[in-house]
Amino acid sequence: MDKDFLKIAKSMKEKLVDVRRDLHMYPELGYEEKRTSRKIKEFLKSWNIEYRETAGTGICAIIRGNGNKTIGIRADMDALPLQDRKNCSYHSQVKGRMHACGHDAHTTILLGAAKILNDVKDELKGNVKLFFEPAEETTGGAKIMIKEGILEDPKVDRVIGLHVEENIEVGDIGLKFGVVNAASNPFTIKIKGLGAHGARPNMGIDPVVIASHVVLALQEIVSRELPPVDPAVLTVGSIHGGTAQNIIPDEATLSGIIRTMKSEHRSYVKKRLIEVTKGIVNSMRGNCEINIEESYPCLYNDDEAAGDILKAARQIVGDGHVKILQNPSMGVESFAYFSMERPSAFYYLGCGNREKGIIHPAHGNLFDIDEDCLPIGVAVQCRAAYDFLK
């Protein structure tokens, strides 16, 4: 008889809620997730699931079944530097730290899936690897975990992951085929001029004026040089220069981020940012230093892997509760590193509930989830892993 993973997961709901609220009360930032990591290890040990540490505070565990195929399931662990302002019994007990993006729920769901899949490991036609990733909100522990070999020995054939989504009602699931999240490239531009008295600008080279021209010109790379049907964003998020109203400073600094959906656009915008900036700065008698960072790549859902998630989700919540998403997100997601290495699928688990007032956005200090989503997330992960190995 086939497994009723949703029934099993619902029977665990009280425990899932307890785990999630415990993690929510004691949030930790990237690479500081020592308590979170310790709690995860305690559960894994109690279930006799073997594991190893990776990427500092990260964990790679494995449930060994009877076969050669291996699927990886990933959850992120870190919180955000934000003050929790919810009025509830489980609000954050750590000042200036908050699980405002649902990683406490992701970790809880993966633990729930681990418990169930371990209980049926004799039926698994292969292995399940469990990836508890640190620092998703900053540099992305996935990159380090992959470098340290978590996708090998045994080789992982597919990776799946989820993210709670407050804009999708609890009980529903969202899935996007193709590109799911943008790639990102943070950048910093330091423009050097020549300081002078504000009353005698002709005696100096004003880096603030130069920076203003650069900000405007950079916007035209996206609006006039990329196809309008392809999403891309170039944001200058900060501009700093000067100390007083009547002083022309020596330098000004711009910082921002590029977000693109295609690798060729990513390369093009980086190249043009350098060309445009240097052209303007040089023409206005200044000098500049430009630093463009290589951050998260695009997250791409493999068609076959996403199709299998679609089947699993429909089995758990029903056809009418699975939403095929049309538009990608311009936000970034470190699961993208897995999708660059193996066929992968990433989907969204509805956690919003207007009737309960659970409507506040992620990365905000009132963010919360409807905990009815926890057993649904567990069941979909189990169904997808079980069926892939079968």
Secondary structure, 3 states (H helix, E strand, C coil): CCCCHHHHHHHCHHHHHHHHHHHHHCCCCCCCCHHHHHHHHHHHHHCCCEEEEECCCEEEEEECCCCCEEEEEEEECCCECCCCCCCCCCCCCCCCCECCCCHHHHHHHHHHHHHHHHHCHHHCCEEEEEEEECCCCCCCHHHHHHHCCCCCCCCCCEEEEEEEEEEEECCCEEECCEEEECEEEEEEEEEECECEECCCHHHCECHHHHHHHHHHHHHHHHHHHCCCCCCEEEEEEEEEECCCCCEECCEEEEEEEEEECCHHHHHHHHHHHHHHHHHHHHHCCCEEEEEECCCCCCEEECHHHHHHHHHHHHHHHCHHHEEECCCCECCCCCCHHHHCCCCEEEEEEEEEECCCCECCCCCCCCCCCCCCHHHHHHHHHHHHHHHHHC
